[in-house]
């Protein structure tokens, strides 16, 4: 059977249509995007290409009352279309495929032409992790909308790492490895980002062959569309990460373990081939040649050799030699190659990545052939600490989300101020603006805010936030405007971090996860919820997500208060008060579960369904579901609860069960006059979590009635307690 599958894959590689070569022309590409997004209005728009060395768009009403959008390419025209949709039609385009674009009955005319230029050449988007935390089981429908969203927001340099395992399979097979060695080297599908970054091998594998086949076709579709919309996708290249089994074929090669990552045991550690080895250049050339055959190339390659792991040596001369040799393997395989490197490793291990070491690594590559992603600028702007990366071009990036966590975090306003300062003081080698978010299942406004700053739109924060509120509500609503101004100025003030609400974390007596700490008053968030719920209706999808996101955060913050009181009652031995707090904790958990049931993207069932629908084979469906369950709960290593999500079904079927176990154990200990034993509880939690990951019980949704009515009921129920 395996031989037949391999033969089919080889035939598929050989016969695959080179979709990346298709080009409709800029006007045709813009028209096609318009028909995908708002087909009923397609005849009311007209696109025009204008020659220009700079990215720009112009929007105006034509003599026949059509909306005329001009630009130097389809990407610029897309930004122009989005400008019109946002500021004239009061509508938001979701990055989710199943959310329609809500349009006014009559298209507003443009009183006078608006012309806007790009402030930076490059607009980057995505993170390796996003391909696991959000996109692992996306099909073409999902990708098609997302690529349109990126174009509307001016992204022209997306990370494009889908499908690379098919390339690697071919390379490793050609080099003498067996099929099972290769497939077992790959992790499970949701963990591939960390495999690609050389963090872990084999975890939750082996990868099914059908995954490789499906992802190959999907990547061809992705790249074809991205290039059609004037994007230059960042494809992967060889970073030195090799299967440990390669040592069997090349016993004399300098292959070393990269050591521990996130508490994973030795069998999951990655192996690194020294770039000084002639074999390194051979692998690089094989990989890039096969990748170009399948996917084409735009000559920009993401290469990240030491992400969150230690290099074999910290000597500056060694680090310079590694980067120099690695770059030359790229150059030898592609004379136009440009290396794109994320700088997260310099931030993650700042004590070891000293200034001399960073400088040595960066100066091992000629200027302008290595570009850097300043990865987490809302917290640390490395351009300030590295003399603007010693002249290498760089892109200022806002991260904004870790682990796909669903909390309201991200210092958006401050990040905007930082970005403006970088644009004026960051040197001529600041070439772009981007976002490196880890997960998508959050309110998308921070990323739209940052990406819009790549264009000379020039709206101040007050104007921008009011316009955002109007398009979320679908009308000018003063209460919604006031709510969003509170969100922007008072709630989205925390620097992005791994963050969730306490219900999403393992219960511990007398202690709480640091990730739940907030830097604002919960009464302020109550005011936000009150304002949002004064909207005339919640028909707009964006406003529904606002109401759910704020409500779950508000109740989650309050749960922390009640849990602390519960712990205090345990210490005083007040059994009656303890039981009352236990009842309230259960009540809050149940209400959060019901509130989040009102939207697909705040519900566990959507995530599980996507995983299972990715295959027609029941055994593989079970395998994909286990991967999906594992990532958002136990993860692996020391990362339990890292990817916590406040989702319906996950609250009710997983988090609430853990809290019930905690509550019951604490109450029982007081009833029996015994000391609470955390170790016994932790052992029981270990078993429950493992069993839940292995289970296939369909998640339950507790949706009752209509969102606005239920949210208003919750507001009346809790507002006295929250004031």
HELIX and SHEET records of a PDB file:
HELIX    1   1 UNK A    2  UNK A   15  1                                  14    
HELIX    2   2 UNK A   19  UNK A   21  5                                   3    
HELIX    3   3 UNK A   26  UNK A   37  1                                  12    
HELIX    4   4 UNK A   39  UNK A   44  5                                   6    
HELIX    5   5 UNK A   74  UNK A   87  1                                  14    
HELIX    6   6 UNK A  130  UNK A  133  1                                   4    
HELIX    7   7 UNK A  140  UNK A  152  1                                  13    
HELIX    8   8 UNK A  164  UNK A  174  1                                  11    
HELIX    9   9 UNK A  179  UNK A  185  1                                   7    
HELIX   10  10 UNK A  189  UNK A  191  5                                   3    
HELIX   11  11 UNK A  192  UNK A  196  1                                   5    
HELIX   12  12 UNK A  209  UNK A  228  1                                  20    
HELIX   13  13 UNK A  246  UNK A  249  1                                   4    
HELIX   14  14 UNK A  266  UNK A  268  5                                   3    
HELIX   15  15 UNK A  278  UNK A  295  1                                  18    
HELIX   16  16 UNK A  316  UNK A  333  1                                  18    
HELIX   17  17 UNK A  344  UNK A  348  1                                   5    
HELIX   18  18 UNK A  355  UNK A  362  1                                   8    
HELIX   19  19 UNK A  382  UNK A  385  1                                   4    
HELIX   20  20 UNK A  387  UNK A  390  1                                   4    
HELIX   21  21 UNK A  412  UNK A  425  1                                  14    
HELIX   22  22 UNK A  445  UNK A  452  1                                   8    
HELIX   23  23 UNK A  461  UNK A  473  1                                  13    
HELIX   24  24 UNK A  478  UNK A  486  1                                   9    
HELIX   25  25 UNK A  487  UNK A  491  3                                   5    
HELIX   26  26 UNK A  502  UNK A  504  5                                   3    
HELIX   27  27 UNK A  514  UNK A  516  5                                   3    
HELIX   28  28 UNK A  522  UNK A  532  1                                  11    
HELIX   29  29 UNK A  541  UNK A  572  1                                  32    
HELIX   30  30 UNK A  575  UNK A  596  1                                  22    
HELIX   31  31 UNK A  600  UNK A  602  5                                   3    
HELIX   32  32 UNK A  604  UNK A  612  1                                   9    
HELIX   33  33 UNK A  618  UNK A  631  1                                  14    
HELIX   34  34 UNK A  650  UNK A  650  1                                   1    
HELIX   35  35 UNK A  651  UNK A  655  3                                   5    
HELIX   36  36 UNK A  656  UNK A  671  1                                  16    
HELIX   37  37 UNK A  678  UNK A  694  1                                  17    
HELIX   38  38 UNK A  707  UNK A  722  1                                  16    
SHEET    1   A 4 UNK A  45  UNK A  49  0                                        
SHEET    2   A 4 UNK A  67  UNK A  71  1                                        
SHEET    3   A 4 UNK A  56  UNK A  61 -1                                        
SHEET    4   A 4 UNK A 114  UNK A 117 -1                                        
SHEET    1   B 8 UNK A 157  UNK A 158  0                                        
SHEET    2   B 8 UNK A 122  UNK A 125  1                                        
SHEET    3   B 8 UNK A 430  UNK A 435  1                                        
SHEET    4   B 8 UNK A 394  UNK A 398  1                                        
SHEET    5   B 8 UNK A 370  UNK A 374  1                                        
SHEET    6   B 8 UNK A 338  UNK A 342  1                                        
SHEET    7   B 8 UNK A 300  UNK A 302  1                                        
SHEET    8   B 8 UNK A 235  UNK A 236  1                                        
SHEET    1   C 3 UNK A 241  UNK A 242  0                                        
SHEET    2   C 3 UNK A 271  UNK A 273 -1                                        
SHEET    3   C 3 UNK A 255  UNK A 257 -1                                        
END                                                                             
